[in-house]
Amino acid sequence: MLGRKKSCSKGLSQRLKDDRISQLTESLLCHILNYLPTKDVVKTSILSTRWRSLWLSVPRLELDSRDFSDFNAFVSFCDRYFDSNRVLCINKLKLTIGDNEEDGFYLKSWIDAAAKRKIQHLDVHSLSRFHKIHLNLYKCETLVYLSLFEVTLAKGRIVSFPCMKTMHLEDNVYPNESTFKKLISCCPVLEDLTVIIYGKDTKVFRVHSRSLKRLTLVRISSFHSGAISGVAINAPLLCSLSIKDNISKSFIVNNLGSDAKLDLSILFGLWDFDEASLTSRRSSIHRFLPGISRVKEMMICPRTFKLLCQYAKLGPLPQFGNISGLPQFRNMSRLCVTLCVYDLKLLPTFLESCPNLKSLILDSDPNSKKMCFNVNDLISISSVPKCLLSSLEFVDIKSSILVYVAGMKLVKYFLENSTILKKLNLCLNYCSPKDDIFNKLCKIPRRSITCQVAIVFD
């Protein structure tokens, strides 16, 4: 019997020695738990007496009201975590709340508790209805990251978010234009901003920031209900701008730098690009273009490409000193164009505005494949822009275009007319007739004696 007791005691001692985790300090354990999902963190409370309340000291919380049996259980859990007697900091808080009428009241008290605990990351995701974010949100002066989805912001004086660097605002309700403008301008060190605008919101959205470096703006409607008020951007440090907007009728971009990258998908609220429609937006397009004329890189979608090329064909505007056409994008060195095969003939028109272009990537709109027939008769590229004669060094042509250009007319156009071209990439699929393509390439004369043609199979 004595031998058995000694053996059990020795076994227990060994197990305790092997349980290195329990020997760690509470602060270190909380640091480890901080990397686990909240569900798993709470489950550790059943391990032992020591672990029973340890999850309450973890400074990160992610909660979804749908994970609880009922609303009262959700409130009880949150109230325990946000207990006013707890003085620990809350670093990250993510709340996904449902459509319960009382959610808004409790949300106010929880955000207030988080603000007192110097919260740095706040993510509020509302489900199925818009919950109102009260004024206490504006007291969270330690916030570094803020994400709001389908909430209503309270009308009031926004003081400051002195530490805010990243903000994601999606489908929220702003009581007036001033509230949105203040929300952005009160962040003196803001660097990344994403704004996805509620489809029926007709406000003018103004983004004014002296620190902003990256901006993504989305304003999309799947049906045509008429153009609405536009967007105004003034951010002198902006180095990356992405706009996807098919309903705003006007855009103003000021102070976009010479090193900026631009991803452009805008229609000025137009669905047709006939002369009458373009003329109705002519002033708006004219005011927008100078603001982006200094960009270094541009990505452009099929419909925006067509809109701008069609606009360039309109005559001069007397009210603007008889200026017409596209501006000169003298700083642009890289251009990525996705276009409909039918619009290839417009390419030289756009390239005429890029006199110092070095790299060109061409892809086709996948929707245009359904419309293609006898494309050989529709493509005629004759003029040679200045960039082909003086600056263009790299051309990348995707397989989706080559499929529809009989006789590789596009490849021939660049090889025969580019004087300093260094490399032309052809991206082919494995179903392409390789031998036929090789034979045709060998027969095409190259104006640049240093040009290499590389074939890549996707």
HELIX and SHEET records of a PDB file:
HELIX    1   1 LEU A    2  ASP A   18  1                                  17    
HELIX    2   2 ILE A   21  GLN A   23  5                                   3    
HELIX    3   3 GLU A   26  LEU A   33  1                                   8    
HELIX    4   4 THR A   38  LYS A   43  1                                   6    
HELIX    5   5 THR A   44  ILE A   46  5                                   3    
HELIX    6   6 LEU A   54  SER A   57  5                                   4    
HELIX    7   7 SER A   65  ASP A   67  5                                   3    
HELIX    8   8 PHE A   71  TYR A   81  1                                  11    
HELIX    9   9 ASP A  103  LYS A  116  1                                  14    
HELIX   10  10 LEU A  135  LYS A  139  5                                   5    
HELIX   11  11 GLU A  177  SER A  185  1                                   9    
HELIX   12  12 GLU A  275  SER A  280  1                                   6    
HELIX   13  13 ARG A  282  ILE A  292  1                                  11    
HELIX   14  14 PRO A  302  ALA A  312  1                                  11    
HELIX   15  15 PRO A  318  PHE A  320  5                                   3    
HELIX   16  16 VAL A  341  LEU A  346  5                                   6    
HELIX   17  17 LEU A  347  LEU A  351  1                                   5    
HELIX   18  18 PRO A  366  MET A  371  5                                   6    
HELIX   19  19 VAL A  375  ASP A  377  5                                   3    
HELIX   20  20 LYS A  386  SER A  390  1                                   5    
HELIX   21  21 SER A  399  LEU A  402  1                                   4    
HELIX   22  22 ALA A  406  MET A  408  5                                   3    
HELIX   23  23 LYS A  409  ASN A  417  1                                   9    
HELIX   24  24 LYS A  434  LYS A  443  1                                  10    
SHEET    1   A15 ARG A  60  ASP A  64  0                                        
SHEET    2   A15 LYS A  92  ILE A  97  1                                        
SHEET    3   A15 HIS A 121  SER A 126  1                                        
SHEET    4   A15 TYR A 145  PHE A 149  1                                        
SHEET    5   A15 THR A 166  GLU A 170  1                                        
SHEET    6   A15 ASP A 192  ILE A 196  1                                        
SHEET    7   A15 ARG A 214  ARG A 219  1                                        
SHEET    8   A15 SER A 240  ASP A 245  1                                        
SHEET    9   A15 LYS A 261  ILE A 266  1                                        
SHEET   10   A15 GLU A 297  ILE A 300  1                                        
SHEET   11   A15 ARG A 334  LEU A 339  1                                        
SHEET   12   A15 SER A 359  SER A 364  1                                        
SHEET   13   A15 PHE A 394  ILE A 397  1                                        
SHEET   14   A15 LYS A 423  LEU A 428  1                                        
SHEET   15   A15 GLN A 452  PHE A 457  1                                        
SHEET    1   B 2 HIS A 131  ILE A 133  0                                        
SHEET    2   B 2 VAL A 151  LEU A 153  1                                        
SHEET    1   C 3 PHE A 205  HIS A 208  0                                        
SHEET    2   C 3 VAL A 231  ASN A 234  1                                        
SHEET    3   C 3 PHE A 251  ASN A 254  1                                        
END                                                                             
